[in-house]
C-alpha cells in the first residue's frame, strides 16, 4: 500500500469513529423522536462498520476526539439535532468523494460510498424538528429586533446622551415590541392555519427578547454612551453572524448572502436613525 493511501485511510478511520460516536450520542438525546433515534442508530452502526473495515488495513486502534464529540453535542443542544446532522452531512459528502479516489486500491471503499449515499437519504427524513419548522418565526423575531432596536437606540443616543437612560428606553421599547411582535405572529399564523399559532408566537417573542437583552446590556455596562453604542453594534453583528450561519446550514443557503442582507439592512436603518436623532436634538434643542 502506498504511504499516501495509508495516510488517507488513517484520516478516514478517525472520521468514522468520531462519526459513530457523535451519531450514537445524538440518538441518546431526550429531544430526539423515536423515528430519528432509529435513523441515527443505523448511521452510527454503519460508521462503526466502516471503522472496522479501515482498521483491517491500518492495523491501528483509534479513539474519538472527546473535544470534537463534545462540541457537536453542544451544537445539537443549542441549535437542534437537525443543525448538527447537517454539519455532519457536509463532512460526509466530502468524505464520499475522497473514498471514490481509493476504489482501485481498496475494493471495500465502494461499500462505504454506497452507505454514505444511503445516509444522505436517511438524513433527509430527519428534517422535521420543531425549531426548524418554526425557523421563520425565529427569523422574524431576531431580524425585527436587530433592525428596530439598533435603529431606535441609535436614534435616541444622540438625543438623550445618557447611557443608562438609553438602556431603560431600550428595555421598555424591546419588551413592548417583543410582545407586540409575538401577538402579530399569533394572529398571522391563526389566519393562515399553518403552524401552531401559540408556538409560533412564543418562538418569535423569545427570539426577539433575547436579542433585545444582548443589545441593551452595553448601555448598563458603560457610562459613556459612545462605547455602549459601539458594543451594541458589535453584539448585533455577532447575533447576525450566528443566526446567518444557523440558517445557511439548515436551509443549505448562502451564508454570505444571508449575513450581508441582514447586516446592510440593520446598519442602514441605524445610521438613518442616528442622523434623525442628531437632527431632532438640534431642532428641538434637547439638553439632558
N, C-alpha and C positions, 0 to 999 in steps of 0.2 A: 504493500500500500504506500502510495506517495505521502511524503511528510505533510504536504498542503492538505491532502484529503483527510489524514488523521487529525489534523488540527481542526478542520471544519466539523468532523464528526464529534469531536470533544465539545465544541461550542454548541452543536445541536443537542448533544446529550444533556448539557447543562440546562438548556432552554426547556427540554422535555420534562425534566424532573421538577423544574420550577413551575411549569405549566400544570403538571399533575397536582402539585401541592396547592397551588392557587385555586384551581377549579374545585378541588376537594374541600378546601376551606370555605369557598363561596357557597357550596352546596349545603354547608352546615349552618349558614346564617338563618336566623329565625324569620327574616323578611322574605325569604325565597319560597315561592309557591311549590307545591308538590311536583307539578309538571316540570318546572325549571330545575328542581333538585335532581330529577332523574336525568335530564339533559346534561347537567353539569357533572354528575357522577359518571355518565357514559363517556364524556370527553376526558375526564380525569383518568379513567381506566385506560383509554386509548393512548393518552400521553405516557402513562406508565409502561405500556407495551412497547411504545416507540423507544423509550429509555432503555428497556431491556434488550431490544434489537441492537441498538447502537453500542450497548455495553459489551456485546459479544465481539465487536470489532475493536473497541478501545481497550477492553480488559481493565477498565477503571470503575471504581465505585464512587459516585458523586452525591453530594448533599445539596439541597436547595439553599440559596442565599436567603437567610431569615429576614434580612432588611428589605429585600425586594418583595417577598411574600407579605410582610407586614405593611409595606407601602400600598400594595394593591388592595388589601383588606380595608385599610383606612379609606382609600378611594371609594371602595364599594359602599362603605357606611356613610360617607359624606355625599356622594353623588349617585349612589344606586348601583345595583349589580349590573344592569344593562350597560352603564357607562364603562365600568371596569371590564366587562366582557368585550366591548367594542375596542378598547385599547389592546386587549389580548388578541382579538381577531386581526388587528392590523399587523401585529408581530407574526401571527401565524401565516398571513398572506405572504409576508416577506420570506419566511422560512420555507414555504411551499415552493417558491421559485428557486431557492437555493438547493433544495433537495433534488430538483429536476436535473441539476448540473452533475449529480453524482450517480445517475441511473446506470451509466455504463460500468461503473466500478462497484456500486453497491446495489445489487438487484432488488433487495428488500426495501429500498428507498421508494420504489413505486407504490408499495402498500401504504407507506407513510403519507405519500402525496395524496392517495385516494382517501385516506382517513381525514386529512386536513380539509379536503374538499367537502366531505360529509359534514365535518364540524361547522363549516360556514352555513350549510343548510339547516343544521340543528340550531345554531345560534340565531338564525332568522326567526325561529319560533319563540325566542325569548324576549322579543321586543315589547311585550305587553307588561309594563311595570307602571304603577300608579304615577310616580313622579315624572315618568316620561310622557304619559298620556296628558298630564297637566303642565307640560313644559311651556305651552303658550301662555298659561296663566302666570307662571313664574317670570317669563319674559316680559309680560305686561307690567307686573309689579316692579321688577328691577329697572327696566328701561324708563318707565314713567318716573320712578323715584329719583333716578340719576338726572334725567332731563329737567324735571320740575324743581327738585330741591337744590341742585347745583345752581340753577338759574335764579331761584328765589334767594338763596344765601348770598350769591354773588351780587344780586341786586340790592339787598338791604345792607351789605357790608359797608359800602362807602357812605350810605345814608346814615347808618347808626354808629359805625366805628367803635363798637364795644363788643368784644368777643363773646362774653357770657350772654349779653342781651341778644346777640345774633343767634347764639346757640339755643336760647329759650324760644326764640321765634321759630327756629328750625324744628325743634321738638314738637311744638304746638301745631305748626303747619304740617309736619310729617305725619303725626298721629291722625289728624283730621283727614289728610289726603289718603292715608292708607285705608282708613275705614270707608271713606267715600269710594275709593277705587275698588275695594272688596265688594261693596254694595252694588256698584255698577256691573262688576263681573258676575255677581249672583243673578241679577236681573237679565243680563245678556245671555247667560247660559240657560236660564229658565225659559226664555222666549224661544231659544234655538232648539231646545230639547236635545242637547248633545251630551256633554259631560255632566257629572253630578254638580248641580249649581252651588251647593254649600261647600263642597270640597274645592271647587274652582275658586270660590271667594276666599277661602282660607289660605290657599296657596298664594293667591295674589296679595292678600293682606300681609301675610308673614314675610314674603319676599320683599315687599315694599318697606315694611317696618324695619327689617334687619338692615336693609340698605340705608335707611334714614339714620339709624344708630351709628353706622360707620361714617356717615358724612358729617354728623353734628358733633361727635366726640372731640374732634380737634379744637372746637371753639370753647370747650370746657378745660382743655389742657394748656392752652396758650392765652396769655393776656393780650398779646399783640395780634390783632385780627388778620394782619397780612400773613403771618406764619400759619395761623389757623386756616386761612383760605387756601394757602399753598398745600397744606397737608390734606385738606378736603379734596382738592383736585387729584392729589396723589392717590387717596383712598378710592375715589371714583374710578380712576384708571385701573387700579388693582381689581375692583369689582367687575369692570368691563372685561378685563383680561381673563379672569377666572370663568366668568359666565360665557364669554365668547368661545373659550376653549371647550367648555362643557357642551354647548350647543353644537359646535363644529364636529365633536366626536360622536355624539348621539345621533345627530341628523346627517352626518357624513357630508357636511358642507364646508365651505372655505372659512378657515379661522381668520385669515387676513381681512376678508370681506366683512365678516360679522363684527370684528373688532373695530375696523375703521369706520364702519357705518354708525355704530353706536357712539364711538369716540367723537367723531366730527359733529354729529347732531347735538350731543350733550354739551360739548365745549363751545359750540357756536351759540347755543341758547344762553350759556353762562356769560359769554363775552357781551352779547347784546344786553342782557340783564344788568351786567356790571356798569355798562355805559349809561343805561337808563337810571340806575341808582345814583351815578355821579351827576347826571343832569338834574335829577329830582332834588338832590342836596343843594345844588347851586341855585336852582329856580325857586325852591321853597325856603331856601336859607335855613336848613335844618342844622342845628348845632346841639349834639348830645355829648 
